[in-house]
Amino acid sequence: MVAYNHKKIEEAAQKKWEERGLYHAHVDSSHPKEYILDMFPYPSGAGLHTGHVEGYTATDIYARFARMNGREVLHPIGWDAFGLPAENYAIKTHTPPRKSTDAAIKNFRRQIKALGLSYDWSREIGTHEPEYYRWTQWFFLLLYKKGLAYRAKAKVNWCPSCQTVLANEQVVEGVCERCKTEVEQRELEQWFFKTTQYANRLLTGLDKIDWPDSTKIAQRNWIGKSEGAEIEFPLARGLGSVKVFTTRPDTLYGATYLVLAPEHSLSETLLTHADNAREVRAYITAALHKTDRERNAEEKEKTGIEVRGVKAINPATRKEIPVFIADYVLGSYGTGAIMAVPAHDERDWAFAQKFSLPVVRVIEGGGEPYGGSGTLMNSGSFTGMDSEKAKREIVKHVGGKSVTKYRLRDWLISRQRYWGAPIPIIYCAVCGTVPVPEKDLPVLLPEDVDFMPTGESPLARSKSFHQVSCPRCGAPARRESDTMDTFVCSSWYYYRFADPHNDKEFASPSAIEKWLPVDLYVGGAEHTVLHLLYARFFTKVLHDAGIISFDEPFIKLRHQGLILAEDGRKMSKSLGNVINPDDVVNKYGADTLRIYEMFMGPLDVQKPWNTKNITGARRFVERVYRLLEKRTVPESPSFAPVLHKTIKKVGEDITALKFNTAISQLMICLNEAEKGISENSLNIYARLVAPFAPHLAEALWEELGEEGSVHESAWPSYDASLLFEQVVTVVVQINGKRRGEVPLPPQASEDTALAAARALPAIADKLSAATPKRVIYVPGRVINIVV
């Protein structure tokens, strides 16, 4: 038998698939659709990494399985090509971002095709292409017309050394990631999308989608719904009043001081009445140079300053209480002012201890500070009342108002950067702010731009870009020079895949109806509260505009776990521990890499790379290929039950994205097949292997003399009458300690038992960084793996 030549076999299979257009999604198909999507990649110069391979292989397996089960599959790929990394690289190397981005895309495309991923390349898109960002600009105009896009002053991160605005992700521990200069806070006119208008619907919509609980919890926390009350605290000496928002009005009698955010609108007014105005102003100035993240860090020591000479009046006790300005209160949340109840709030307690402020306990139970509910004490006529009931009664008593607040802030989309989609707005001295007419889209990104940072948007320095006339009155006018946050581009790209060559609309109604919403979406959990939230916002806007009939974009979402380096740390070029998929594909083959990454452990858990274990995946591929030699041997009578159990289990496991246990079952079946297999059974086994090792399966299919492609064949069905094979429970141990159990036939071989054991998450975790020294196996009873 000829040895398994992965380079020859994989090249031949990929050529065959491309020539047949095997993975093109057909809009006119009568088969039920299945839209399977990866979070599309940013094409960096570093190329694909093993994390990409993990997620992309998972969706590829799912897509291939769906096709074999009669689904018309849309499985597209594209490039999230705008953004800071490309621009930073351009600044560093003085290479135009378009040039470096296109080179990176070319490399990514080559790497992805080498992995045998079944994407529909006829639908490939890039967010940096005018035919794409024309529609990104169209979406901006849609939101503008709906009153959901507006311009206002906002704080930004400013690097005085680089003379540029930084995104939050470019600020590391308060300094610029590029030059390590301390970052300042400045106010600039910025464009926003009104995500807050959809806060409650973004919250309630989570209840009807199949997403990981951790992701839903993170979004709920980010949206931050709070039921509470607004209460006015009068200021002494007739200086007005301060409105506070509190979720605990039942503790009002325990409020012993008031705290305003440094940016509160009353801060300047109070300065004119403060005995220590100079010190207060200095504190406010210093606080406003900090980022919200720094100010709100739980571990940081609380800072603040009393506005001496100014007092507030507790509306419940009518007692005067001191007024502080402190940076742990943010102007962007609630009313920008809080009533501080140190006996029942940890932050207020820490602040009160530092400044020796009074602590008045008003709820019985627990230690100090006690944040729970209970019976009121020291609360006037409300003493003895249950705290939950007291909330309503006390609000009514002091003339407050019950309200609902959200932590969610409007989305700041302005970027003073070059490499992004221009904002389609024109400023006219006569007409003011004028949206670019849709017929004039796209507003092209100019090329006569020096993209080196100087402190303003690079587009502001383009002469050709700004020589425009007002669309309304014809007078000389100037374009907006900011570009859009790249998350705007990725908030709608999944629609474009449905109709990528449409030059009349972002996608036709018929294409949207055919393919959307996305059935399965796979990507990293790091996008939980940015991309995933913004995509949901865009979909709800489209729904309200009557353009689509659904209001959630992704029915089912799953995250792949991080693949760590062999040293257990995160892979990083600076640490020199990155595994290049190209090297693995060249040495072992794409199918080996696919099998290895899927067999490492459950898809959603973190796991370390282990080069030694790749050889095991390679041996599996070679052993499957050698089954072609076993066709002359009569098939073992015991093989049929194992094969049909494998058909059932592998199908169920793919559906549940349990790829490691599916491969384990394929290994168990292989052990039995090697004792003898008929040509018909090998045909079935090739189809079972096809989603995982598509090149290998294609080679088997051709050697068996079958027509067409194995990936066009039907998924085999199992005979339920053959599933009732006698099994026993085998205990799995590592170094003599019980780690789990697996069901196996009483006479299962050691290889079969070991493969089943390895599929257990607890075993996979332990063995990922170690190779067994020996295996002690007692058939039907126990398998002990010594490491």
Secondary structure, 3 states (H helix, E strand, C coil): CCCCCHHHHHHHHHHHHHHHCCCCCCCCCCCCEEEEEECCCCCCCCCCCHHHHHHHHHHHHHHHHHHHCCCEEECCCEECCCCHHHHHHHHHHCCCHHHHHHHHHHHHHHHHHHCCCCCCHHHCEECCCHHHHHHHHHHHHHHHHCCCEEEEEEEEEEECCCCEEECHHHEECCEECCCCCECEEEEEEEEEECHHHHHHHHHHHHHHCECCHHHHHHHHHHHCEEEEEEEEEEEHHHCCEEEEEECCHHHHHHCCEEEECCCCCCHHHHHCCCCCHHHHHHHHHHHCCCCHHHHCCCCCCCCCEEEEEEEEECCCCCCEEEEEECCCCCCCCCCCEEEECHHHCHHHHHHHHHHCCCCCCCECCCCCCCCCCCEECCCHHHCCCEHHHHHHHHHHHCCCEEEEEECCCCEECEECCCCCCECCEEEECCCEEEECCHHHCCCCCCCCCCCCCCCCCHHHHCHHHHCEECCCCCCEEEECCCEECHHHHCCCHHHHCCCCCCCCCCCCHHHHHHHCCEEEEEECHHHCCCHHHHHHHHHHHHHHCCCCCCCCCEEEEEECCCEECCCCCCCCCCCCCCCCHHHHHHHHCHHHHHHHHHHCCCCCCCEECCHHHHHHHHHHHHHHHHHHHHHHCCCCCCHHHHHHHHHHHHHHHHHCCCHHHHHHHHHHHHHHHCCCCCHHHHHHHHHHHCCCCHHHHHHHHHHCCCCCCHHHCCCCCCCHHHCCCCCEEEEEEECCEEEEEEEECCCCCHHHHHHHHHCCHHHHHHHCCCCCCEEEEECCCEEEEEC
